[in-house]
Amino acid sequence: MKLNAPSCIDEKILSELIDTAQKAVSATGRTTTLGGNYGACVYTMHGLFFKGINLFSPTHSLTLHAEQVALVNAAVHGDPLIQAIAIASDDLSILPIPCGICRQALFENARFSKVDIQLICLRGTDAKSFRLTELYPEPWPDREPQSS
């Protein structure tokens, strides 16, 4: 499936996206045993911002990632299709690149929007930008969604 590059996101929007993701990290209000708190912010096709935080569970299988929570937050508010996401962490030893599960969740979103989502991964004041297809070049399943 071919994804289109999103329209250029201006600096003011990128700044707000990054700032909101960084503020979400401190909104968790606790330290997890997994090594850090994470925050994310999505920017939707309609120009809205929705944030998410990681919700740690001692069972691990119930832990929700900040990217997942941000995607759900956007969907709950009726604006599910995104064009960009910023991910931040208070663990400065790593670049918070989305895990495989989150990459798949982002791809599922992109299947409907047809947009190659821009990802901004933040380590302190450093930012690294990727396109979804760079981090997830062979998604599963790589086909058009089926309508009922």
C-alpha positions, 0 to 999 in steps of 0.5 A, a space after each residue: 500500500 502506498 502512503 503519501 507524505 503529509 503536507 508540510 507541518 509548519 514550525 508553530 504546529 511542530 513546536 506545539 506538538 513537541 511541547 505537548 508531548 513533553 508536558 504529557 511526560 510529567 503529567 503521569 505523576 509517577 515513576 514506572 519500574 520500566 525505566 521512565 515515563 512517556 508522553 505522546 501527542 498526535 496532530 490530526 488531519 483536522 488540525 487538533 492535538 491529543 495527548 497520551 501517557 503511558 499507563 504502567 501495569 505490574 502485569 506488563 500485558 495491560 500496560 498502555 503505551 503513550 502512543 496508543 493512549 494518544 491515538 485512542 484519545 483522538 478517536 474518542 474525540 471524533 478525530 481519529 486520523 493523524 498526520 504527525 506524532 511526537 513521543 517524549 520520555 524522562 529517560 534520557 538514556 534512550 531515544 523513544 522510538 515507537 515499539 513494534 506494537 505502536 508502529 503497527 497501531 500507527 500503520 493501522 491509522 495510516 491505512 485509512 488516512 493514506 498519510 505517511 505519518 511524521 514521527 518526532 522522537 524527543 530525547 531532552 532537547 534533541 529531536 529526531 524525525 522519521 516517516 512511518 515507512 522508514 521505521 516500519 517498511 514492511 507492515 502487516 498486512 500490506 493491503 487496502 482495508 476491506 469495507 463491509 
